[in-house]
Amino acid sequence: MNIIIADHHPVFRRGIRSMMKDHKEFSFKEKIDDGNELISSIELCNPDLLILEVDLPNTRGMATIRELRTHFPDLKVLILSCHPEEMYAVSAIKAGADGYISKTRSLKDIKKSLLSIAKGETYLSEEIKFQLQHSNQKEVLNFKKLSTREVEVLNFLSKGRRNKEIAEALAINEKTVSTYKTRLLKKLKVDNIADLIHQSRLLQIAN
């Protein structure tokens, strides 16, 4: 897995690289200390995972995450932040990040977040997961009522896949994918695909 670290603290960048040195499956391709370099570096290096400091100079917080998700739908994004997790973690996931962790966490927790995202999981701290589980009970109940196929379609949607891509992956036609999307909107009680994707990311964490 090729990784880019976008953080303007050299000591922190070196710390992450050192922490993961025993994991040969991780290859650190680039370091970025300014948001002006972000898009061009991703295009050049084509990484699998971006570790992004939410306050990286010349970035726009949640708007930057949404921009990355639009331009690089397959890119995994882990957000690092000095801000308390309860302030921004859920917003980061809604914007399209695959994980959020505070820099105040231990190196062990940061390592855990990287390994989790590498496996295709969404990472939040146990404390934030607990809050989600207790604040979204009705939504979680609706999620559990989805059929296996509906969950599959929802997973693809949350990763930014288009109807044609979903149809090919599941060996169904595009019209059937559209039908599943309509069902999902109704069952999860949302009005549009963007809200559906946002809710699905949170529900899959809370479930």
N, C-alpha and C positions, 0 to 999 in steps of 0.2 A: 504494500500500500504506500503510494507516494503522498507525502505530506508537505504542505507549506505552512510556516508559522508567520502570522502577521501580528506582531506585537512590538511596541517601540521600546521595550525594556530588554537590552541585550542579556542581562543576567538571567531573566526569566526564560528567554529563548534557549540559552545554553542549558539551563536546568532541565527543560523538557527533553532536549536531545540526549542529555546524559542519563536521565531517568529511563529512557526507552532503548538504551544501547543494547540491551540483551535480547530485544525483540527484533530479530533480523528481518521480519516481514514488513517493518516500518522503515521507509527510506525518506529522509528529510532533504527535499530538493531545493528549497529556497527560503530565504528569510526576508520579511517585508517590515519596514518600520514607518511607512507612510501610505495612507490610503490612495494616493495618486498612482501608486504602483500596482494596486491590487488587481484590477481587471487584466491589465497587460501581462502580469506575472502568471496569472491563472491560465490565460490563453497560451502562453509560451510553455509552461511546465505541465499543463493538463493533470493536476493532482487529483487524487481520490478523496483527500480530506484537507480541509482548511481549518486551522486553529486561529480564530480571529478574536483579537482584543476588541471589545465593544467600543472602547474609547480611542481606538487607533486614530491618530491625526488625519484629518481630511477624509473622514468617513461620517456617515449620518445615522449611526445606531441601527434601529430597526429597519429604516429605509434601505440601508446598505444590504441587510440580510435579504430583504424582499427582492432587491435588484440582483443579487447573486443567484437566488432561486430561479429567477426568470431567465437569466443568461446561461446558467450552468445547472440544469435540473438534476443531474446525476451527482453533483458535488456534495459531499458530506461536510457539514459545517458545525464545529464545536465553538461555542462562544465562551471566552474568558472575560471575567469582569471583576473590578474592585467593588462593585456595588452589591448590596445585599441581594441574595437570590430571590427573596420574596418580592422585590421591587421589579425585576426585569425578566426572571426566568420564563414565566408563562408567556409573556409578550414575545420573547425571542423564539419560542417554539411556534407560536402562532405565525410569526413572520416567516418561518421556514427553516429555522436552525434544527439540527439533529440533536443538540445537547447544549446545556448551559451549566457552567460551574464557576464558582467564585474563586478568585486567586487566594483567598484566605483559607481555602481547603488544603488538606495535606497533599503531599506529592502522591501518596497512595491513592487518594480519591481522584486526583487528576489522571493518574495512570488508568484507574478503573473506568473513567469516562471515555478515554481513548479506545480501550479494548472493547467497551460496550458498543460504541458507534461503529467500530471496525466490523463488528458482527452484524450490523444492520439494525441495531436497536436505537431507540431514542433515550437519551440520558438526562435525568434530573436527579437531584439529591433525594434521599429518602424522606427528608422533611417536607419538601415540596410535593412529592408524590402523595404523602399522607394528607396534606391540605387538599389536593385535588380529589382524592378519594372521598373526602368528607364534604366537599362543596359541590360535587357534580353527581350526586346519587341518582337523580332522575335520568340524566344523560347517560350515565354508565348502564342503567337498566335498559334504556333504549338500544344501546350498543350491543348488549348481550342478546337481544332479540333478533339481531341480524343473522341471515343465513350464512353458511360458509362461503358461498359464491359472492354474496354482497360484501362480506369482509374482504375478500380477495380484491374486488373492484375498488373498494375504499382504500386499501393499502396502496394500490397502483396510483390512484388519484392523489393521495397524500405525498407521493414521490414525484408528482408533476407529470405523470404519463398522460399522453393524449388518447382519445378514443381508439384510434387505429392501433396504437401500440398495445393497449390493453386487450383489444380483440385478438391480436396476433398471439399474445402471451397466453391467453386463456382459450384459444381455439374457438372463438365465437365471433359473430359478425358485429359490426359497429352499431347497428340498430339495437341489438341486444344490450350492448354496453350503455347506450342512451337510456334504455328502459331501466337498467339497474341504477343509473344515476338518479332518475326520477324517483324510484322507490326509496333510495337513500335519503334524498331531500325530504321526502314525506316522513319516513321513519325516524329520522334524527331531528325533525322539526326545524329545518333551516330553509332560507329562501334562495340561496345561490351557491354555486360551486365553491367560491372562495371561503364562505363561512363553513361549508361542509368539510373542506380540507382542514381548516383551522380547528374545528371541533374534533375531527377524527384524530388528529395528532395528540390532542389532549386526552381524549378518551382511551386511546391505546396505551397511554402512560398510566392513566388512573385505573384501567381495568385490571 
